[in-house]
Amino acid sequence: MKDSSERQYTAEWLQHERPQPMYDHDINKFYDRFYHDNPVHTHDLDEQFKIKFIDFMNNHQFSTFSGLDAFPRLDIINGCTQFIDDLYQRCGKLQIFENDYKYHWRLNPLIQYTTLDTLDPSGEVLIAMPFPYFGDVHPQMSEILDTCYELDIPVHIDGAWISCIRDIEFNFDHPAVQTVGISLSKGGMGGNRIGVRFARSRPEGSVSIMNEFNMNSQA
């Protein structure tokens, strides 16, 4: 809107780099009132959540986890399914072990599972911890990680079951592990679709973009 009848339109008035949506006046009033009345919507809500999440992991009541401080890049995820989808998008074919999350089989009914002996340096590995079939750390986890490190295969850990397990001790800081996704869905918060991805450095892909542009759900 012109603030003066004398002002002339110039290129400076145009949002040519990142144009914003135009909202109706009543919608703007609603948002002003909503954010003012709802104290949960603060400027640092994401950071508060990450701090609480790290505290939850460091003080897990029933299990012991270590090594997450080796992953300084934290991004909020819409559950571990988004973490997995992001990996498929970035990495293409992933190496999956038999009896892991059935989502992999649903995405590809013809999936060829990998084994410790068939690990391929041309593809990255995604493995759940806890592993759903065993309800525990995969019995070959140490050998898998060591072999992947020897073959220079990046490993990603799906920690979807961490919020409802006990009696597990695990150190995430193995040099083969590059990212870890942990969600709260299995602990009863599936409807919130919330979790955190831990990474050694900034991964390319949609999760990083959504976090950097503050596109996360505030619920």
Salt bridges, closest charged atoms under 4 A:
ASP3 OD1 - ARG7 NE 2.64
GLU47 OE2 - LYS50 NZ 3.29
ASP75 OD2 - ARG73 NE 2.86
ASP75 OD2 - ARG197 NH2 2.77
ASP86 OD2 - ARG90 NE 2.76
ASP86 OD2 - ARG197 NH1 3.28
GLU124 OE1 - HIS156 NE2 2.58
ASP146 OD1 - HIS174 NE2 2.79
ASP173 OD1 - ARG200 NH2 2.96
GLU204 OE1 - ARG202 NH1 3.25
GLU212 OE2 - ARG73 NH2 3.14
GLU212 OE2 - ARG202 NE 2.68
